[in-house]
């Protein structure tokens, strides 16, 4: 108690699930929702990269290849696009897992 975990060792929860996790305890919460914490942490901490190819910025994140824009449009725009797309991919993967669990 009283010590905060590293952000690299935490998963985001909405307030409902956060309270439930505190109420029933971490081990029961993980068992109840069949969470693979190491896999979730890998997903949340996976690094994205940007490279150039044929005048375009190309992002890479896990197995995904993301065309981000033309070099002439600037790297800042491509970084924003990469951040947004990675966030959406993470959200979609987590939600797919939630929907699969709820369908049981």
BADOPA-916207 format. One line per 8 residues: number of its first residue (from 1); their letters; for each residue z, y, x of N, C-alpha, C. Coordinates in nm, 2 decimals. Atoms other than C-alpha are relative to their C-alpha. Layout:
BEGIN
NUM = A = Z:Y:X:Z:Y:X:Z:Y:X ~ ...
END
This chain:
BEGIN
1 = XXXXXXXX = 0.00:-0.12:0.08:0.00:0.00:0.00:0.00:0.13:0.09 ~ 0.00:-0.12:-0.07:-0.06:0.35:0.11:-0.10:0.02:0.11 ~ 0.10:-0.01:-0.11:-0.34:0.27:0.35:-0.14:-0.01:-0.07 ~ 0.13:0.00:0.05:-0.70:0.35:0.27:-0.09:-0.09:0.08 ~ 0.10:0.08:-0.07:-0.97:0.10:0.35:-0.12:0.09:0.05 ~ 0.12:-0.07:-0.05:-1.27:0.21:0.55:-0.11:0.00:-0.11 ~ 0.11:0.00:0.10:-1.57:0.32:0.34:-0.10:-0.11:0.02 ~ 0.09:0.11:-0.03:-1.76:0.05:0.51:0.05:-0.14:-0.05
9 = XXXXXXXX = -0.07:0.12:0.05:-1.52:-0.21:0.35:0.03:0.01:-0.15 ~ -0.03:-0.02:0.14:-1.53:-0.08:-0.01:-0.13:-0.01:-0.08 ~ 0.12:-0.01:0.09:-1.76:-0.12:-0.31:0.03:0.10:-0.11 ~ -0.03:-0.10:0.10:-1.80:0.15:-0.57:0.02:-0.07:-0.14 ~ -0.02:0.05:0.14:-1.66:0.07:-0.92:0.02:0.12:-0.09 ~ -0.03:-0.11:0.09:-1.65:0.28:-1.23:0.15:-0.01:-0.03 ~ -0.15:-0.01:0.02:-1.30:0.38:-1.36:0.05:-0.12:-0.07 ~ -0.04:0.11:0.08:-1.28:0.09:-1.61:0.03:-0.12:0.09
17 = XXXXXXXX = -0.01:0.12:-0.09:-1.34:-0.18:-1.34:0.10:0.03:0.11 ~ -0.10:-0.04:-0.11:-1.13:0.01:-1.08:0.14:-0.03:-0.05 ~ -0.13:0.02:0.05:-0.83:0.00:-1.31:0.03:-0.15:-0.02 ~ -0.02:0.15:0.01:-0.89:-0.37:-1.39:0.03:-0.06:0.13 ~ -0.02:0.07:-0.13:-0.91:-0.46:-1.03:0.14:0.03:0.05 ~ -0.14:-0.02:-0.03:-0.58:-0.29:-0.97:0.10:-0.08:-0.09 ~ -0.08:0.07:0.10:-0.43:-0.45:-1.28:0.01:-0.15:0.03 ~ 0.00:0.14:-0.02:-0.53:-0.81:-1.20:0.01:-0.04:0.14
25 = XXXXXXXX = 0.00:0.03:-0.15:-0.55:-0.79:-0.82:-0.14:-0.04:0.05 ~ 0.13:0.02:-0.06:-0.84:-0.82:-0.59:-0.05:-0.14:0.00 ~ 0.05:0.14:-0.01:-0.86:-1.20:-0.55:-0.04:-0.04:-0.14 ~ 0.03:0.04:0.14:-0.86:-1.26:-0.93:-0.13:0.08:-0.05 ~ 0.11:-0.08:0.04:-1.11:-0.97:-0.98:-0.13:-0.06:0.06 ~ 0.12:0.06:-0.07:-1.35:-1.13:-0.72:-0.04:-0.13:-0.07 ~ 0.03:0.13:0.06:-1.32:-1.47:-0.88:-0.05:0.02:-0.14 ~ 0.04:-0.02:0.14:-1.35:-1.34:-1.24:-0.15:0.04:-0.01
33 = XXXXXXXX = 0.14:-0.06:0.00:-1.68:-1.15:-1.16:-0.09:-0.07:0.10 ~ 0.08:0.08:-0.10:-1.80:-1.40:-0.90:-0.07:0.09:0.10 ~ 0.06:-0.09:-0.09:-1.85:-1.13:-0.65:-0.01:-0.06:0.14 ~ 0.02:0.03:-0.15:-1.99:-1.19:-0.30:0.02:0.13:0.07 ~ -0.03:-0.13:-0.06:-1.81:-0.91:-0.13:-0.08:0.02:0.13 ~ 0.08:-0.03:-0.12:-1.98:-0.96:0.21:-0.14:0.03:-0.03 ~ 0.14:-0.03:0.03:-2.32:-0.96:0.05:-0.01:0.14:-0.06 ~ 0.00:-0.13:0.06:-2.24:-0.65:-0.15:0.02:0.11:0.11
41 = XXXXXXXX = -0.02:-0.10:-0.11:-2.11:-0.47:0.17:-0.13:0.00:0.08 ~ 0.13:0.00:-0.07:-2.43:-0.58:0.35:-0.10:0.09:-0.07 ~ 0.09:-0.08:0.08:-2.63:-0.43:0.07:0.03:0.15:0.01 ~ -0.04:-0.14:0.00:-2.44:-0.10:0.07:0.00:0.06:0.13 ~ 0.00:-0.06:-0.14:-2.44:-0.06:0.45:-0.13:-0.02:0.07 ~ 0.13:0.02:-0.06:-2.79:-0.17:0.52:-0.07:0.13:0.05 ~ 0.06:-0.13:-0.06:-2.97:0.09:0.74:-0.15:0.00:-0.04 ~ 0.14:-0.02:0.03:-3.30:0.23:0.64:-0.06:0.07:0.12
49 = XXXXXXXX = 0.07:-0.07:-0.11:-3.56:0.35:0.89:-0.13:0.06:-0.05 ~ 0.12:-0.06:0.03:-3.86:0.57:0.88:-0.09:0.00:0.13 ~ 0.10:0.00:-0.11:-4.18:0.53:1.09:-0.12:0.06:-0.05 ~ 0.13:-0.06:0.04:-4.52:0.69:1.09:-0.11:-0.11:0.02 ~ 0.11:0.09:0.00:-4.83:0.49:1.02:-0.12:0.07:-0.07 ~ 0.12:-0.06:0.05:-5.18:0.63:0.97:0.03:0.13:-0.08 ~ -0.02:-0.13:0.06:-5.05:0.98:0.90:0.10:0.01:-0.12 ~ -0.10:0.01:0.11:-4.78:0.87:0.65:0.13:-0.04:0.06
57 = XXXXXXXX = -0.13:0.05:-0.03:-4.41:0.82:0.67:0.02:-0.12:-0.08 ~ -0.03:0.12:0.06:-4.31:0.47:0.59:0.14:-0.04:0.02 ~ -0.14:0.04:0.00:-3.96:0.37:0.50:0.02:-0.15:0.00 ~ -0.03:0.14:0.01:-3.81:0.03:0.56:0.15:-0.02:-0.03 ~ -0.14:0.03:0.03:-3.49:-0.10:0.40:0.00:-0.14:-0.05 ~ 0.00:0.14:0.02:-3.41:-0.47:0.40:-0.14:-0.05:-0.01 ~ 0.14:0.05:0.01:-3.73:-0.64:0.27:-0.10:0.10:-0.05 ~ 0.09:-0.09:0.06:-3.87:-0.33:0.12:-0.07:0.09:0.09
65 = XXXXXXXX = 0.08:-0.10:-0.08:-4.15:-0.11:0.26:-0.03:0.11:-0.10 ~ 0.01:-0.11:0.09:-4.16:0.23:0.10:-0.09:0.11:0.06 ~ 0.09:-0.10:-0.04:-4.45:0.47:0.13:0.06:0.13:-0.04 ~ -0.08:-0.12:0.03:-4.28:0.81:0.15:-0.08:0.13:-0.01 ~ 0.08:-0.12:0.00:-4.55:1.07:0.20:-0.07:0.03:0.13 ~ 0.08:-0.03:-0.11:-4.78:1.23:0.44:0.08:0.08:0.10 ~ -0.07:-0.07:-0.11:-4.67:1.36:0.78:0.00:0.15:-0.02 ~ 0.02:-0.15:0.02:-4.80:1.71:0.69:0.10:0.05:-0.10
73 = XXXXXXXX = -0.10:-0.05:0.10:-4.54:1.72:0.40:0.14:0.02:0.06 ~ -0.12:-0.02:-0.07:-4.26:1.71:0.65:0.10:-0.12:-0.02 ~ -0.09:0.11:0.00:-3.99:1.46:0.74:0.12:0.02:-0.10 ~ -0.11:-0.02:0.09:-3.72:1.63:0.53:-0.03:-0.06:-0.14 ~ 0.04:0.05:0.13:-3.91:1.54:0.21:0.01:-0.15:0.00 ~ 0.00:0.15:-0.01:-3.95:1.18:0.33:0.14:-0.06:0.01 ~ -0.14:0.04:0.00:-3.58:1.15:0.41:0.06:0.00:-0.14 ~ -0.05:-0.01:0.13:-3.49:1.27:0.06:-0.06:-0.11:-0.09
81 = XXXXXXXX = 0.06:0.11:0.08:-3.74:1.02:-0.10:0.06:-0.13:0.04 ~ -0.05:0.12:-0.05:-3.61:0.74:0.12:0.15:-0.02:-0.06 ~ -0.13:0.00:0.05:-3.25:0.82:0.02:0.00:-0.04:-0.15 ~ 0.01:0.02:0.14:-3.34:0.83:-0.35:-0.05:-0.14:-0.03 ~ 0.05:0.13:0.03:-3.54:0.51:-0.34:0.09:-0.11:0.04 ~ -0.10:0.10:-0.04:-3.28:0.31:-0.15:0.12:0.00:-0.10 ~ -0.11:0.00:0.11:-3.01:0.43:-0.40:-0.05:-0.07:-0.12 ~ 0.05:0.06:0.12:-3.23:0.32:-0.69:-0.01:-0.15:0.02
89 = XXXXXXXX = 0.00:0.14:-0.03:-3.29:-0.02:-0.52:0.13:-0.07:0.00 ~ -0.14:0.05:0.00:-2.92:-0.07:-0.46:0.05:-0.01:-0.15 ~ -0.04:0.00:0.14:-2.85:0.02:-0.82:-0.06:-0.11:-0.08 ~ 0.07:0.11:0.07:-3.11:-0.21:-0.96:0.04:-0.14:0.04 ~ -0.05:0.13:-0.05:-2.99:-0.50:-0.75:0.14:-0.03:-0.06 ~ -0.14:0.02:0.05:-2.63:-0.45:-0.86:-0.01:-0.02:-0.15 ~ 0.01:0.01:0.14:-2.72:-0.40:-1.22:-0.06:-0.14:-0.04 ~ 0.06:0.14:0.03:-2.94:-0.72:-1.22:0.11:-0.10:0.01
97 = XXXXXXXX = -0.12:0.10:-0.02:-2.63:-0.91:-1.10:0.09:0.02:-0.12 ~ -0.09:-0.02:0.11:-2.42:-0.75:-1.37:-0.05:-0.05:-0.13 ~ 0.07:0.05:0.12:-2.67:-0.83:-1.65:0.00:-0.15:0.00 ~ 0.00:0.14:-0.01:-2.70:-1.18:-1.53:0.14:-0.06:-0.03 ~ -0.14:0.04:0.03:-2.32:-1.22:-1.54:0.03:0.02:-0.14 ~ -0.03:-0.03:0.14:-2.30:-1.06:-1.89:-0.07:-0.10:-0.09 ~ 0.08:0.08:0.08:-2.57:-1.29:-2.02:0.06:-0.14:-0.02 ~ -0.06:0.13:0.02:-2.35:-1.60:-1.98:0.08:-0.02:-0.12
END
